[in-house]
Amino acid sequence: MCYRQAQLDFAGVHVACLAGENGAGKSALLDGITWALWGKSRARRDDELICLGEDEMAVEFTFDLGEQAYRVLRQRRAGKRGSTLLDFQVRESHPSSSSLVRGDGGRWRSVAESGVRATQAKIERVLRLDYETFVNSAFLRQGRADEFTVKTAAERKRVLGDILGLDRWTVYEEQAKERLRAIQSEAEAIKLRLDEIEAELARRTEYEAELQTAQASVTELSAVLQDARAVYQRIEAARVELGHAEAQIAELDGRIAQAERELHALSEEQAAREKRLVEHESLLAQTDSIEAGYAAYQQAVEQERALGAKLRQSVELYEQRVALEARLSEARHQIEAEQTVIVQRCAELEGRVAVVAPLLAEREDVQAQLAHLAQLSEGREAARDDLAHIAEEQAELRVHNEALRAEMETLREKITLLGQAGAECPLCEQPLTDEHRLQLLDQFQTDGQARGDAYRANLGAARELTSRAQALEEQIDESDCLLREMPALQGRDAMLVERIDQGRQAAEALDAARAELAQVEQRLVAEDYAPEVRAELAQVLAQAEELGYDTAAHEAARQAVAGGQVFAEQKARLSVAVTGMDEERAALERLEEASQRWQKQIEAEQARRVELEQGADKLRGQLKDAPAVEAELQRVRGEEAAARQRLGAAQQRLEACKALDQQRADKLKRQDELAAKQSIYKELRTAFGVRGVPAMIIEAAVPEIETEANALLARMTGGRMHVRFDTQRETLAGEVRETLEIKIADELGTREYSLYSGGEAFRVNFAIRIALSKLLARRAGAQLQTLVIDEGFGTQDAQGRERLVEAINAIQDDFARVLVITHIDELKGAFPVHIEVTKTREGSVVDLA
C-alpha cells in the first residue's frame, strides 16, 4: 500500500499506541500481518495492496507461538498472470524473544507444503485460528468494530464455536455418523443373508429324498453297466483279431505286387539285352567301311585344328586394331570437348563484360536511395526518444491528476458535511461553531478551487502532449513504411557490387581463353594427338597382313569334320560290340533263372492269402452286432454317470445345509453385537451434535462472556448499560431452537442494537469483542496473546474516551501485547509506547518511541 520499505520490531512492547494522520498507513501495518498469515485484508484483491507504481510486494512476519518461533514470507507479483509465493519456516533452536526479529539463536528451516493452498492450511493448523475468527474477536478493524454484533445468530454461533474450538466435535460427529452408517449397512447385509439361509434350510427334507432316490438308481445301473461291458469286451476281442488278419492280408498283397513288378522288370531287361545282341552282330559285319571312313575323319580334324589356330591369331589382331582405333577416336573427342568448353567460356565471359556499364549506373541509383533511408532512420529514432519523453510526462500528469481528484473528493465530502447544520469536525468528530464551520468551509473551497485549476491545467497539457505524440507516431509509421525497403536495397547493392567485380574479372580471363582456343583448333587440324597409339596401330595392321589366314579353306575343313563324325561314332560302337556279345549271352541266362524263382514265390503267397481271407469273413460275421452293443454300453454308462452326479449334488446340498446351520448361528450372534453398537453410536451422534456437548460448552462459555462484557460496559458507561446473550428461543410451533441472540439494556430498558447512538454501540461492541478476545486468549491450543483496536475513539465524547482508555488499561494484563490505533493526538499520552507512522514522498515511515 503506502509502504515501499518498512520494518517494525514489537519485542519488549506490551501496550502501544499506533498513531499518525489519516491515510498515513496505520491500518496498513495490520493489513500486512493478516495478509502474511492468511492472505486476506481489507482489500478485495491482492493486487490492490501493491504500492502505486510498483508491480510486486512482499511481507515477512516473524512470531512466537508457545515455545516455538515461526516465520511467514508471502510475495505477490501483479498482472494478468499474477503469481503468489508463500513460505512457512520454523527456527530449529528457539531463541529468546528479544532476538526474534534480529534472527539470532538458530537457523530457519522451511516446513512449507507443495503448494500455496496446502501451506496456507498448515499455517492455520499451527495457529488453530482462521481469519474470520481473528477479525471477529481479537482484531477490531477500522469501522468494523461491530463485526460480531451485526452478524446473524447462526453466524455469531459459528464464530463463538471457532473461538471455543468446537470444530473437533463436528469431526467426532461425522466419525460417529460414518461408523453408524457402516454398522447399519452391515446389519442390512446380515439380514439379507439370514433370509437366504432360512430359505435354503427349508429345503433340507427335499434334498434327503433326492439322496435316497439317487443311491437306489446308482446301485441298479451299476449291475446293468457291468453286463454291458462283458458283451462289449467280446466284440472288442473279435475286432482286434480281424484287424490282425486284415493286416496280414494287406502285407501279402504288397509282397505279391512286389514280386509281379520284379518279374515284369526281368522280362523287360531280357528283351533289351536280346535287342543289343542283334545290333552288335550287324555292326561287326561293316568293319572295313567303318575303318576307311574313320581314317579320312582324322585327317580333316588335323587340318581344321591348324586353320583354327590362325583364326584365333587373326581375331586377336582385329580386336587390338579396334581398341587402338577407339583410343585414337577418344583422344580426338577429348580435344573437341575441350574446344567446346573453351568456346562456351568465351561466350560467358563476353556476356559478363557487356553488362558492367549498366550495372555501374544502377548501383549509383541504389546508393542514393540508401543514403536517403539512412537519414530517415536517424529521424525516426529521434522521434521515438521524443515519444518516450512524452509518455513519461503523460504518466506523471495522470498520477498528479489522480491524486488531485482524490483530494478534491475528500474536500467535497468535507464541504458537504460542513454545509449541514450541527456539523462535526471531520478529524476528531467534535461539534463545530458556525464561525469555525464557515472558516473551514471557506478554506476547503479555496483549496478545492486551487486543486481544480491545477487539474484542468494538467488536462490541457495532457491534450497537447497527446497531439504531439500522434504527430510523432504518424511520422514514425511513415518512416517505418519507407525503411522496410532498406534490407532489399542493401541486398541489391551487395549483389551489384559482386556482379561488377565478376565483369571486371571476366574481361581479364577472356583474352587467355581466346588464345587457348586457337591452340586447340591448330592441334585438331594437324591431328597432333595420341602418337603412341598411331604407331601401335600400324604394327598391328602389318602383323595381320603377314599371317595370311584363308577363310574358305577353313570352312571346307569344318564341313569334312562334320561329315566324318558318323564314322567316329561307329568306330567307338564297333569296339564295344566285340567285347559285349559274350556279356549279353551270359546275362540272358541269369535273367531266365530269376524269372522262374519269382513265379514260384507269387504262387505260394496267393495260396496263403486265400486262407487268411476265409478266416476274416468269419470274424466280420461276428462283428455285425457291434454298433448295437456299443450304443447300449454308452446309454447305460451315461445313465449311471447322471445318477452318480445326482447323488453327489444331493450330498453336497446336505453338507451345505450343515455349514449354513453354523453360519446362521454366527450371523445371529453378529446381529446382536451390531444392534448394541448401533445403540451406542446413535447416542454418540446426538452427544457430538449441535444440541449435545457443543451446546453445553457454549452454554458454559456464554455466562463468562456476559460477565466480562458487562464488567467493561459498567466501567465505560458508569453502570448504565448491560448486555445479555440468549442461547435458546421458542418458535411459533412451541419448539425450542438453539440460537445466540444479543440483548442490550440501559436505564430506559431493552432496545434494538440499531437504536443506540454510535458511541453507545461502539462501547457495546468493544465490550463484547474484548470478552471474546479474552476467551480466545485462554482457549486451549490457540495461544493468541495479542489484542488490536483500530480507531473507534472518534465516536466517543471526552468522558467516553477516558473510560475507554481505562477499560483498555484494566484488561492489559490479560494480553501479552495490546495495540491501539488512533489519529487523536490527545490520546497518545495515555499509552506508554508510541509507534508513529509518517507519510513521505518515498513512502510511509515507522518510528518506535
Stockholm file with secondary structure:
# STOCKHOLM 1.0

chainA/1-849         MCYRQAQLDFAGVHVACLAGENGAGKSALLDGITWALWGKSRARRDDELICLGEDEMAVEFTFDLGEQAYRVLRQRRAGKRGSTLLDFQVRESHPSSSSLVRGDGGRWRSVAESGVRATQAKIERVLRLDYETFVNSAFLRQGRADEFTVKTAAERKRVLGDILGLDRWTVYEEQAKERLRAIQSEAEAIKLRLDEIEAELARRTEYEAELQTAQASVTELSAVLQDARAVYQRIEAARVELGHAEAQIAELDGRIAQAERELHALSEEQAAREKRLVEHESLLAQTDSIEAGYAAYQQAVEQERALGAKLRQSVELYEQRVALEARLSEARHQIEAEQTVIVQRCAELEGRVAVVAPLLAEREDVQAQLAHLAQLSEGREAARDDLAHIAEEQAELRVHNEALRAEMETLREKITLLGQAGAECPLCEQPLTDEHRLQLLDQFQTDGQARGDAYRANLGAARELTSRAQALEEQIDESDCLLREMPALQGRDAMLVERIDQGRQAAEALDAARAELAQVEQRLVAEDYAPEVRAELAQVLAQAEELGYDTAAHEAARQAVAGGQVFAEQKARLSVAVTGMDEERAALERLEEASQRWQKQIEAEQARRVELEQGADKLRGQLKDAPAVEAELQRVRGEEAAARQRLGAAQQRLEACKALDQQRADKLKRQDELAAKQSIYKELRTAFGVRGVPAMIIEAAVPEIETEANALLARMTGGRMHVRFDTQRETLAGEVRETLEIKIADELGTREYSLYSGGEAFRVNFAIRIALSKLLARRAGAQLQTLVIDEGFGTQDAQGRERLVEAINAIQDDFARVLVITHIDELKGAFPVHIEVTKTREGSVVDLA
#=GR chainA/1-849 SS CCCSSCCCCCTTCSEEEEECCTTSSHHHHHHHHHHHHHSCCSSSSGGGGSCTTCSEEEEEEEEEETTEEEEEEEEEECSTTCEEEEEEEEESSCCCGGGTTTTCSSCEEECCCSSHHHHHHHHHHHHTCCHHHHHTTTEECTTCGGGTTTSCHHHHHHHHHHHTTTHHHHHHHHHHHHHHHHHHHHHHHHHHHHHHHHHHHTTHHHHHHHHHHHHHHHHHHHHHHHHHHHHHHHHHHHHHHHHHHHHHHHHHHHHHHHHHHHHHHHHHHHHHHHHHHHHHHHHHTTHHHHHHHHHHHHHHHHHHHHHHHHHHHHHHHHHHHHHHHHHHHHHHHHHHHHHHHHHHHHHHHHHHHHTHHHHHHHHHHHHHHHHHHHHHHHHHHHHHHHHHHHHHHHHHHHHHHHHHHHHHHHHHHHHHHHTSTTCBCTTTCCBCCHHHHHHHHHHHHHHHHHHHHHHHHHHHHHHHHHHHHHHHHHHHHHHHHHHTTHHHHHHHHHHHHHHHHHHHHHHHHHHHHHHHHHHHHHHHHHTCSCHHHHHHHHHHHHHHHHHCCCHHHHHHHHHHHHHTHHHHHHHHHHHHHHHHHHHHHHHHHHHHHHHHHHHHHHHHHHHHHHHHHHHHHHHHHHGGGHHHHHHHHHHHHHHHHHHHHHHHHHHHHHHHHHHHHHHHHHHHHHHHHHHHHHHHHHHHHHHHSTTSHHHHHHHHHHHHHHHHHHHHHHHHHTTCCEEEEEEEEECTTSCEEEEEEEEEEETTEEECGGGSCHHHHHHHHHHHHHHHHHHHHHSTTTCCCEEEEESCGGGSCHHHHHHHHHHHHHHGGGCSEEEEEECCGGGGGGSSEEEEEEEETTEEEEEEC
#=GC SS_cons         CCCSSCCCCCTTCSEEEEECCTTSSHHHHHHHHHHHHHSCCSSSSGGGGSCTTCSEEEEEEEEEETTEEEEEEEEEECSTTCEEEEEEEEESSCCCGGGTTTTCSSCEEECCCSSHHHHHHHHHHHHTCCHHHHHTTTEECTTCGGGTTTSCHHHHHHHHHHHTTTHHHHHHHHHHHHHHHHHHHHHHHHHHHHHHHHHHHTTHHHHHHHHHHHHHHHHHHHHHHHHHHHHHHHHHHHHHHHHHHHHHHHHHHHHHHHHHHHHHHHHHHHHHHHHHHHHHHHHHTTHHHHHHHHHHHHHHHHHHHHHHHHHHHHHHHHHHHHHHHHHHHHHHHHHHHHHHHHHHHHHHHHHHHHTHHHHHHHHHHHHHHHHHHHHHHHHHHHHHHHHHHHHHHHHHHHHHHHHHHHHHHHHHHHHHHHTSTTCBCTTTCCBCCHHHHHHHHHHHHHHHHHHHHHHHHHHHHHHHHHHHHHHHHHHHHHHHHHHTTHHHHHHHHHHHHHHHHHHHHHHHHHHHHHHHHHHHHHHHHHTCSCHHHHHHHHHHHHHHHHHCCCHHHHHHHHHHHHHTHHHHHHHHHHHHHHHHHHHHHHHHHHHHHHHHHHHHHHHHHHHHHHHHHHHHHHHHHHGGGHHHHHHHHHHHHHHHHHHHHHHHHHHHHHHHHHHHHHHHHHHHHHHHHHHHHHHHHHHHHHHHSTTSHHHHHHHHHHHHHHHHHHHHHHHHHTTCCEEEEEEEEECTTSCEEEEEEEEEEETTEEECGGGSCHHHHHHHHHHHHHHHHHHHHHSTTTCCCEEEEESCGGGSCHHHHHHHHHHHHHHGGGCSEEEEEECCGGGGGGSSEEEEEEEETTEEEEEEC
//
